[in-house]
Amino acid sequence: MIYQFHIIFFCILGFSLLGTFPAGAADKEETLSMEEMVVTAGRLPEAKRELTANVTVLDESEIRSSPARDLGELLAGKNIGAVRQQPGSLTTIGLRGFRTESHGNDLQGKVLILLNGRRAGTGNAAQIMTENIQRVEIIRGPASVQYGSAAIGGVINVITKKGQGKPSGFVRGKLGSYGYEKAVAGMSGAVEGFDFSGTVSRSSMDDYDTGDGTEYDNTGYDRKDSGSLNLGYEFLPHNRASLIYSGYYAHDVGTPNMIEAIDPNTSIDMSNESLDFVYDGQTKDNLWSWKARYFVGKDEYDYKDPTYPYERETDQEGTQAQISWNPGQYRLTAGFDWINYEIDSDLDPKKSEYDNPSYFLLGKATYLDDRLILSGGLRYDEFEVDIKEGQGGSEDDDHMSPRIGLAYFLMDNLKMRTNYGQGFKMPTAEELSGNFVSSWGTPYQGNPDLDPEASETYELGLDWYPGALEAYLTYFYTDFEDKIEVVYTPQGAQTWENIGEATVSGFEGELSYDVGTLFDCLWEIRPFINFTYLTEFEDEERNEDLLYTSDLNVSYGLSFADGEGLLARLNFSYVGEQDIDYYDPNTFAQTRMEKGGFTVADLTIQNKVLDFNSYGDLSLRGEVRNLFDKDYSYVKGYPMPGRSFVLGMEYAF
């Protein structure tokens, strides 16, 4: 793997050096991706080149060229941080040593997943399909000022497509290894003020074989359905009302035990669905703009086990409102967010509620002919938790979050940026106000004196984009404290205290170059690499490295597009060694040990083979997942599929 890595790295470095010379690339206009409008960092559209934060954007072309079937697989291929992916449609995503929460809602996570700018209601990235996604925007580092609790390591904002242009549609089918089948259909467009975009999909798969040829029972699924719809109407210039629906439904998903102790009798039904009502508007001169949103959602999880079955249902409701003043040199945004979760579970506590109103102020200013950019913000959150049915009570708390950033253009295409931000995660209802005895006899006692888990992050970065070259490098340092950990009272009750601390620091980088510009070629031939290298990731309380955290994660490869329907992508993803707590299913012992690193390669090729002019076109697609049949696992004992092949056909009209 290291040999492969070095070859590609030095190829990219050589291309980068060539890019500094005037041949080919000199006549190319400024990199288009830096002018792409993103909305995550400031909750308003702004060009990526104007950001003071470190934001990664996965655009529609990159999503389309990936063999990923859901958001978890997409981000695992991009390898933006620590991924924990295992059979049973369960994927957590890590950023800077912190990760999403995969079970239930997103309240216990430290990386936040958003759907069109509001909390998705789940931390399980496998529940978000890639169909109808326009792009994914990733803030690396704390974003609590913009989005509140759980945004310590960063934010992953999934943005669905909005209809535009002449109405069009497509139908797509795929067949692959292990009995994989998938059908997708979609339409989008705009007509006289109305716009629409939507897709529906259904897939199924049998149990798979691992890289060493062993059949892994109970890893398939009977059916996964997903749907996405965005309907809008522009009733005045720059004033749009929209309805957005998103749904994911999985039926009889296999949930295997470790391959050494397989249990074929368990499965899961799970779903996550939501409905948004949104109003966006602005004045003709763009001096004032505003947004209002109301949304509802539901996340359901039904664990079907003959011995220990249980169900959990989380109802989500929320609003967002903001207004912005933008006279040109300055921009000021004030807003209000409210989110409410009601959780009903067979496990203890049976019923709980979480209520969170918050208020924020975000600002941005430019000086020195737009060469100097200042940004910052302040957010105040109030929280109230309530455990019902005699298993606890009510408690409340609050938190203030600041952030400030600066960017300065040393040259027109060389930007230096620095940021300071705080992140936090509020205690759960169980941790603050629980008072019950579990079904297995353990007493639980909440601690109303708990503080929010909190972090401070400092970062310094450089963005360089001369023509067809794009290069980004960021150093960050995070001090994390008040980690909530389990302790026991003298009477034997489980409770929680703020006793944990951690330090995480390291480098993040991205580098890509369009080699086609060297030869004035219309083809895009782009070698690329992105990496996260942690120089420190220490649990200060135990004086040990953080568990399930690799010091190095790298994604690299080559993408190709001819502009006429042919695209290809070869992607390598390397996950470094990490310390884990391993539970031995034979001895029932739990041991801290080192899990080795691995590299996985994927290949995608798609080509338009028939053009029916005004009647559409037909494309064929081939995918090879785990190209070299690697026997690997993100979670020890839960190996991932061996090499698999997928063939697809798409008719677009």
C-alpha positions in Angstrom: 0.0 0.0 0.0 2.8 2.4 1.0 4.4 1.8 -2.4 1.2 2.7 -4.2 0.7 5.7 -2.1 4.2 7.1 -2.8 3.8 6.6 -6.6 0.6 8.6 -6.7 1.8 11.2 -4.3 4.9 12.0 -6.3 2.9 12.0 -9.5 0.6 14.6 -8.1 3.5 16.6 -6.7 5.1 16.6 -10.1 1.9 17.8 -11.8 1.6 20.5 -9.2 5.1 21.8 -9.9 4.3 21.8 -13.6 1.2 23.8 -12.8 3.3 26.7 -11.5 4.6 27.2 -15.0 2.7 29.2 -17.6 2.2 26.4 -20.1 -1.4 25.2 -20.4 -2.7 26.3 -17.1 -1.8 30.0 -17.4 -4.7 30.7 -19.7 -7.2 28.9 -17.5 -9.6 31.0 -15.6 -9.6 30.9 -11.8 -10.6 27.5 -10.4 -14.3 27.3 -10.8 -14.8 25.3 -7.5 -13.5 28.2 -5.5 -16.3 30.3 -6.9 -18.9 27.7 -6.0 -21.5 29.0 -3.7 -21.7 27.2 -0.3 -24.1 27.8 2.5 -22.9 25.8 5.5 -20.2 28.0 7.1 -22.3 31.2 7.4 -25.9 29.8 6.8 -26.0 32.0 3.7 -24.7 31.5 0.1 -21.1 32.7 -0.3 -18.2 31.8 -2.5 -15.9 29.2 -1.1 -12.9 31.5 -1.7 -14.4 34.0 0.8 -14.6 31.5 3.7 -12.4 31.7 6.8 -13.4 28.1 7.8 -12.0 24.9 6.4 -14.9 23.5 4.2 -14.7 20.5 1.9 -17.3 20.3 -0.9 -18.3 17.0 -2.6 -20.0 18.2 -5.8 -22.6 16.3 -7.9 -19.9 15.0 -10.3 -17.9 13.5 -7.5 -21.0 11.9 -6.0 -22.0 10.5 -9.4 -18.6 9.0 -10.1 -18.5 7.2 -6.7 -19.9 3.6 -6.3 -21.2 4.7 -2.9 -24.8 3.6 -2.1 -25.3 5.9 0.9 -23.7 8.9 2.6 -21.6 6.6 4.9 -20.0 4.8 2.0 -19.5 8.1 0.1 -17.6 9.7 3.1 -15.7 6.4 3.7 -14.3 6.6 0.1 -13.4 10.3 0.6 -11.9 9.3 4.0 -12.3 12.6 5.6 -11.8 11.1 9.1 -12.4 8.0 11.2 -15.2 5.8 9.8 -16.8 2.9 11.8 -18.8 1.0 9.3 -20.3 -2.5 9.9 -22.9 -4.8 8.5 -26.5 -3.9 9.2 -26.6 -0.3 7.7 -24.6 1.3 10.5 -22.0 3.9 9.8 -20.5 6.6 12.1 -18.3 9.4 10.6 -15.4 10.9 12.5 -13.9 14.4 12.1 -10.8 15.5 14.1 -11.1 12.7 16.6 -14.9 13.1 17.2 -17.7 11.2 15.6 -21.4 11.0 14.9 -23.8 9.0 17.0 -25.3 6.1 15.1 -28.1 5.0 17.5 -31.3 6.9 17.6 -31.1 10.7 17.2 -28.0 12.9 17.0 -28.0 14.2 20.6 -25.1 12.1 21.8 -22.8 12.7 18.8 -19.9 15.1 18.5 -20.2 15.5 14.8 -23.5 16.7 13.4 -25.2 15.6 10.2 -27.5 18.2 8.6 -30.1 17.8 5.9 -30.5 21.1 3.9 -29.1 23.1 6.8 -31.1 21.6 9.7 -30.4 18.7 12.0 -31.1 15.4 10.1 -32.4 13.7 13.3 -29.9 10.8 12.9 -26.2 10.3 13.3 -26.2 7.1 11.2 -24.8 8.1 7.8 -26.0 4.9 6.3 -29.6 6.1 6.5 -29.0 8.9 3.9 -29.0 7.7 0.3 -26.9 9.4 -2.4 -29.8 9.8 -4.9 -31.0 13.4 -5.4 -28.0 14.9 -3.5 -26.6 18.0 -5.2 -23.6 18.3 -3.0 -22.2 17.6 0.5 -20.5 20.4 2.5 -18.3 19.5 5.4 -17.1 22.0 8.0 -14.0 20.6 9.7 -13.9 21.9 13.2 -16.4 23.3 15.7 -19.6 24.8 14.2 -21.7 25.2 17.4 -22.1 28.9 16.7 -24.0 28.1 13.5 -25.7 24.8 14.5 -25.6 24.2 18.3 -24.9 21.1 20.4 -23.0 18.1 19.0 -21.0 20.1 16.4 -17.6 19.7 18.1 -15.6 17.9 15.4 -17.5 19.4 12.5 -20.7 19.4 10.5 -21.7 17.4 7.4 -24.5 19.2 5.5 -26.3 17.1 2.8 -28.0 19.4 0.3 -30.6 17.9 -2.0 -31.3 19.0 -5.6 -33.5 21.9 -6.6 -35.2 21.7 -10.0 -34.1 24.1 -12.7 -34.2 24.3 -16.5 -36.2 22.3 -18.9 -38.0 19.3 -17.3 -36.0 16.1 -17.5 -35.9 12.6 -16.0 -34.1 9.3 -15.8 -34.6 5.7 -15.0 -31.7 3.6 -13.8 -31.1 -0.1 -13.0 -28.2 -2.0 -11.4 -27.4 -5.6 -10.9 -24.4 -6.9 -9.0 -22.6 -9.5 -6.9 -24.3 -11.1 -3.9 -27.7 -10.7 -5.5 -27.6 -6.9 -5.5 -30.5 -5.2 -7.3 -31.4 -1.6 -7.5 -33.9 0.5 -9.4 -34.0 4.3 -9.4 -36.2 6.9 -11.1 -36.2 10.7 -11.0 -37.4 13.9 -12.5 -36.5 17.6 -12.2 -37.1 20.9 -13.9 -38.8 24.3 -13.7 -42.0 25.6 -15.3 -43.4 29.2 -14.9 -42.2 29.8 -11.4 -42.7 26.2 -10.2 -39.7 23.9 -9.8 -39.4 20.3 -8.8 -36.8 17.6 -8.2 -37.3 14.1 -6.9 -36.2 10.5 -6.9 -37.4 7.2 -5.6 -35.3 4.0 -5.3 -35.5 0.4 -4.1 -32.7 -2.1 -3.6 -32.1 -5.5 -2.1 -29.0 -7.7 -1.5 -28.2 -11.2 -0.3 -25.5 -12.2 2.3 -22.0 -11.4 1.1 -18.6 -13.1 1.1 -15.6 -11.6 2.9 -12.3 -11.0 1.2 -11.0 -14.4 2.3 -14.0 -16.1 0.6 -16.0 -16.8 3.8 -19.8 -16.4 3.5 -20.9 -14.0 6.2 -24.5 -14.9 7.2 -27.1 -12.3 7.9 -25.4 -9.5 6.1 -28.0 -8.9 3.4 -31.3 -7.1 3.4 -34.7 -7.7 2.1 -35.4 -4.2 0.9 -34.3 -0.6 1.2 -36.5 2.2 -0.1 -35.7 5.9 -0.3 -37.5 9.0 -1.6 -36.6 12.6 -1.9 -38.8 15.5 -3.2 -38.2 19.2 -3.4 -41.1 21.3 -4.7 -40.9 25.1 -4.9 -42.7 28.1 -6.2 -41.2 31.6 -6.8 -44.3 33.8 -6.2 -42.2 37.0 -6.3 -38.7 37.7 -7.7 -36.2 36.1 -5.3 -39.0 34.9 -3.0 -39.5 31.1 -3.0 -41.7 28.8 -0.9 -40.8 25.1 -0.9 -41.8 21.8 0.5 -39.0 19.2 1.0 -39.6 15.5 1.8 -36.9 13.0 2.6 -37.5 9.3 3.5 -35.5 6.2 4.1 -37.1 2.8 4.9 -35.1 -0.4 5.5 -36.9 -3.8 6.0 -35.3 -7.0 7.4 -31.8 -5.7 7.4 -29.4 -8.4 8.6 -27.6 -7.5 11.8 -24.9 -10.1 12.3 -22.8 -10.7 15.3 -19.1 -11.1 15.0 -18.2 -13.5 12.3 -16.8 -15.8 15.0 -20.1 -16.0 16.7 -22.7 -15.4 14.0 -26.4 -15.1 15.0 -28.6 -15.5 11.9 -31.9 -14.9 13.7 -31.8 -11.1 14.2 -32.8 -8.3 11.8 -33.8 -4.7 11.9 -36.5 -2.5 10.5 -35.6 1.1 10.5 -36.7 4.4 9.0 -36.0 8.1 9.0 -38.4 10.5 7.3 -38.9 14.3 7.4 -40.9 17.1 5.9 -39.8 20.7 5.7 -41.7 23.9 4.8 -39.3 26.6 3.8 -39.6 30.3 2.8 -36.6 32.1 1.3 -36.7 35.8 0.3 -34.7 38.9 -0.4 -35.2 42.5 -1.5 -34.5 43.4 -5.1 -31.2 45.1 -4.2 -30.2 42.2 -2.0 -29.8 44.5 1.0 -32.0 42.3 3.1 -32.6 38.5 2.9 -34.4 36.1 5.1 -35.3 32.5 5.7 -38.0 30.7 7.7 -38.4 26.9 8.1 -40.7 24.5 10.0 -39.9 20.8 9.9 -41.0 17.6 11.4 -39.3 14.2 11.4 -39.5 10.7 12.8 -36.7 8.1 13.3 -37.8 4.5 14.0 -35.7 1.5 15.0 -37.1 -2.0 15.5 -34.6 -4.6 16.6 -36.1 -8.0 16.0 -34.4 -10.5 18.2 -36.1 -13.7 19.5 -34.6 -13.1 23.0 -34.2 -9.3 23.5 -36.4 -7.4 21.0 -36.9 -3.7 21.4 -38.3 -0.7 19.6 -37.4 3.0 19.7 -39.2 5.9 18.1 -37.9 9.5 18.1 -40.2 12.4 17.0 -38.4 15.6 15.9 -39.9 19.0 15.4 -38.2 22.3 14.9 -38.1 25.8 13.4 -35.4 28.1 12.0 -35.7 31.8 11.3 -33.0 34.3 10.3 -32.7 37.7 8.7 -29.6 39.2 7.1 -28.4 42.7 6.4 -25.9 42.9 3.6 -24.9 46.5 2.5 -21.8 45.2 0.6 -18.7 45.4 2.8 -20.5 44.0 5.8 -23.0 41.3 6.5 -24.9 40.6 9.7 -27.3 37.7 10.3 -29.5 37.3 13.3 -31.6 34.2 13.9 -33.5 31.8 16.1 -33.5 28.0 16.1 -35.8 25.7 18.1 -35.5 21.9 18.2 -37.6 19.3 20.1 -37.1 15.6 20.4 -39.5 13.2 22.0 -38.1 9.7 22.5 -40.2 6.6 23.2 -38.3 3.4 23.8 -38.7 -0.1 25.2 -35.3 0.4 26.9 -34.9 2.6 30.0 -35.7 5.5 30.2 -39.0 4.7 28.5 -40.0 8.2 27.6 -38.0 11.4 27.5 -38.1 14.8 25.9 -35.4 17.3 24.9 -36.2 21.0 24.2 -33.7 23.5 22.8 -34.4 27.1 21.8 -31.3 29.1 20.7 -30.4 32.6 19.4 -27.4 33.5 17.2 -25.7 36.4 15.6 -23.2 35.9 12.7 -21.1 38.6 11.1 -18.7 39.1 8.2 -16.7 42.1 7.0 -14.2 42.7 4.2 -11.4 45.3 4.0 -8.5 46.3 1.8 -10.3 45.7 -1.5 -11.7 42.4 -0.2 -8.3 41.0 0.6 -9.0 40.9 4.3 -12.0 39.0 5.5 -13.3 38.8 9.1 -16.0 36.6 10.3 -17.4 35.7 13.7 -20.5 34.9 15.7 -22.1 34.2 19.1 -24.8 31.7 20.0 -26.8 31.2 23.2 -28.6 27.9 23.8 -31.1 27.0 26.4 -31.9 23.3 27.2 -34.6 21.5 29.1 -34.8 17.7 29.5 -37.7 15.7 31.0 -37.9 12.0 31.8 -41.4 10.7 32.2 -43.3 7.7 33.7 -41.6 8.1 37.1 -38.1 7.3 35.8 -36.7 10.8 36.4 -37.7 14.4 36.3 -36.8 17.7 34.6 -33.6 19.7 34.5 -32.4 22.7 32.5 -29.1 24.3 31.4 -27.7 26.8 29.0 -24.5 27.5 27.0 -22.8 30.4 25.2 -20.6 29.7 22.1 -18.2 32.2 20.4 -16.3 31.9 17.1 -14.0 34.3 15.2 -12.1 33.8 11.9 -9.8 35.8 9.7 -8.6 35.3 6.1 -6.1 37.3 4.1 -5.1 37.0 0.4 -1.4 37.1 0.2 -1.9 36.8 -3.6 -5.0 36.7 -5.7 -4.9 32.9 -5.6 -3.2 32.3 -2.2 -5.3 32.7 1.0 -4.2 32.4 4.6 -6.9 31.8 7.2 -7.1 31.3 10.9 -9.9 30.5 13.2 -10.8 30.1 16.9 -14.1 28.4 17.8 -15.8 26.6 20.7 -17.9 23.5 20.4 -20.1 21.8 22.9 -22.5 18.8 23.6 -25.3 19.0 26.1 -25.8 16.1 28.6 -28.7 13.8 27.7 -31.9 13.5 29.7 -30.7 10.2 31.2 -27.4 11.8 32.3 -29.0 14.9 33.8 -32.2 13.7 35.4 -32.5 9.9 35.2 -33.8 8.0 38.3 -34.7 4.4 37.6 -33.7 0.8 38.0 -33.0 -1.0 34.6 -34.7 -4.2 33.6 -31.4 -6.1 34.5 -31.4 -4.6 38.0 -28.9 -1.7 37.8 -29.9 1.6 39.4 -29.3 4.7 37.4 -29.1 8.2 39.0 -28.7 11.4 36.9 -26.4 14.2 37.9 -28.1 17.7 37.6 -24.7 19.4 38.1 -23.2 18.1 34.9 -21.7 20.7 32.6 -21.8 20.4 28.8 -18.9 18.7 27.2 -16.8 21.5 25.6 -13.9 22.1 23.2 -11.7 25.0 22.1 -10.1 24.7 18.6 -7.4 26.9 17.0 -6.5 26.4 13.4 -4.3 27.9 10.7 -4.6 27.2 7.0 -3.5 28.0 3.5 -5.6 27.7 0.3 -3.8 27.9 -3.1 -5.6 27.5 -6.4 -3.5 28.8 -9.4 -5.6 27.7 -12.4 -6.1 24.0 -12.6 -4.3 23.3 -9.3 -6.1 23.2 -6.0 -4.2 22.8 -2.7 -5.4 23.2 0.8 -3.5 22.7 4.1 -4.8 23.2 7.6 -3.2 22.7 11.1 -5.6 22.5 14.0 -5.3 22.1 17.8 -8.3 21.1 19.9 -8.6 21.1 23.7 -11.5 19.0 24.8 -12.7 18.9 28.4 -15.6 18.1 30.8 -16.1 14.7 29.0 -19.1 13.0 30.6 -18.1 9.5 31.8 -19.8 6.8 33.8 -19.0 6.4 37.5 -20.6 4.5 40.4 -21.9 5.8 43.7 -20.9 4.1 47.0 -24.4 2.5 46.9 -23.7 0.9 43.5 -25.8 3.2 41.3 -24.5 4.2 37.9 -24.2 8.0 37.5 -22.1 10.4 35.4 -19.5 13.1 36.1 -17.4 15.6 34.0 -14.0 13.9 34.4 -12.6 13.3 30.9 -10.2 15.4 28.9 -8.5 15.0 25.5 -6.1 16.8 23.2 -6.4 16.4 19.4 -4.1 18.1 16.9 -3.0 17.5 13.4 -2.9 18.4 9.7 -5.6 18.2 7.0 -4.7 18.6 3.3 -6.2 18.3 -0.2 -4.4 18.4 -3.5 -5.6 17.9 -7.1 -4.6 19.0 -10.5 -6.3 18.8 -13.9 -3.5 17.4 -16.1 -5.6 18.0 -19.3 -4.8 21.7 -19.1 -1.2 21.0 -19.8 -2.1 19.9 -23.3 -5.0 22.4 -23.9 -7.2 19.3 -23.7 -10.9 19.4 -23.1 -10.7 16.2 -21.1 -10.3 16.5 -17.4 -7.6 14.1 -16.1 -7.3 14.8 -12.4 -5.0 13.0 -9.9 -6.0 13.8 -6.3 -5.1 13.2 -2.7 -6.6 14.3 0.6 -5.5 13.3 4.1 -5.9 13.8 7.8 -2.8 13.2 9.9 -3.2 13.5 13.7 0.0 14.5 15.5 -1.7 14.0 18.9 -4.9 12.3 20.0 -4.5 11.6 23.6 -7.0 10.8 26.4 -5.5 13.1 29.1 -7.3 11.3 31.9 -5.8 7.9 31.1 -2.6 9.1 29.3 -3.4 6.9 26.3 -4.3 7.4 22.7 -8.0 7.8 22.0 -9.7 4.6 21.0 -10.9 3.9 17.5 -8.8 6.8 16.1 -6.2 6.4 13.4 -3.2 8.8 13.1 -3.5 8.7 9.3 -6.4 8.6 6.9 -5.7 9.1 3.2 -7.8 9.0 0.0 -6.1 9.2 -3.4 -6.5 8.3 -7.0 -7.4 9.5 -10.5 -10.6 10.8 -12.0 -11.4 11.3 -15.7 -14.2 13.0 -17.7 -14.3 13.7 -21.4 -17.2 16.1 -21.3 -19.3 13.9 -23.6 -20.6 11.3 -21.2 -17.5 9.2 -20.4 -16.3 9.3 -16.8 -14.0 7.1 -14.7 -12.7 7.2 -11.2 -10.1 5.0 -9.4 -10.1 5.6 -5.7 -7.8 4.3 -3.0 -8.8 4.7 0.7 -6.2 4.1 3.4 -7.2 3.8 7.1 -4.4 3.7 9.6 -3.7 1.7 12.6 -5.8 2.4 15.8 -6.2 1.2 19.3 -9.5 -0.5 20.1 -11.3 -2.3 22.9 -11.9 -5.8 21.6 -14.6 -8.0 23.0 -13.7 -11.7 22.5 -17.0 -13.6 21.9 -15.4 -16.9 23.1 -13.8 -15.8 26.4 -16.1 -12.8 27.0 -12.9 -10.8 27.8 -12.4 -7.2 26.7 -8.9 -6.3 25.8 -7.2 -3.1 24.6 -5.3 -3.9 21.4 -4.0 -2.5 18.2 -6.0 -3.0 15.0 -4.0 -2.9 11.8 -4.5 -0.5 8.9 -5.7 -1.3 5.4 -6.3 0.1 1.9 -9.4 -0.4 -0.2 -9.7 0.4 -3.9 -12.9 1.1 -5.9 -13.2 1.6 -9.7 -16.1 3.2 -11.6 -16.5 3.6 -15.4 -19.6 5.1 -17.1 -20.1 6.0 -20.7 -23.0 7.4 -22.9 -23.4 4.7 -25.6 -26.5 5.9 -27.5 -27.7 9.5 -28.1 -31.3 9.7 -29.3 -31.1 13.5 -29.6 -34.3 15.1 -28.3 -35.5 11.7 -27.0 -32.7 11.3 -24.5 -29.6 9.1 -24.2 -28.5 5.7 -22.9 -25.5 5.2 -20.6 -23.8 2.0 -19.3 -22.0 1.8 -16.0 -19.6 -0.6 -14.4 -18.4 -0.7 -10.8 -15.8 -2.8 -9.0 -15.9 -2.4 -5.3 -12.9 -3.6 -3.2 -11.0 -4.0 -6.5 -8.1 -6.1 -5.0 -10.4 -8.3 -2.9 -9.0 -7.1 0.4 -10.0 -8.9 3.6 -10.7 -5.9 5.8 -12.9 -4.5 8.5 -13.6 -1.0 10.0 -14.8 -2.8 13.2 -12.7 -5.8 14.3 -14.7 -9.0 13.9 -17.1 -7.5 11.4 -15.4 -8.0 8.0 -16.7 -6.0 5.0 -17.6 -7.5 1.6 -14.9 -9.0 -0.7 -14.6 -7.9 -4.4 -18.0 -7.2 -6.0 -19.1 -6.2 -9.4 -22.0 -4.0 -10.4 -23.4 -3.4 -13.9 -25.9 -0.6 -14.5 -27.9 1.1 -17.3 -29.4 4.6 -17.3 -31.8 6.2 -19.7 -32.0 10.0 -19.3 -34.5 12.1 -21.2 
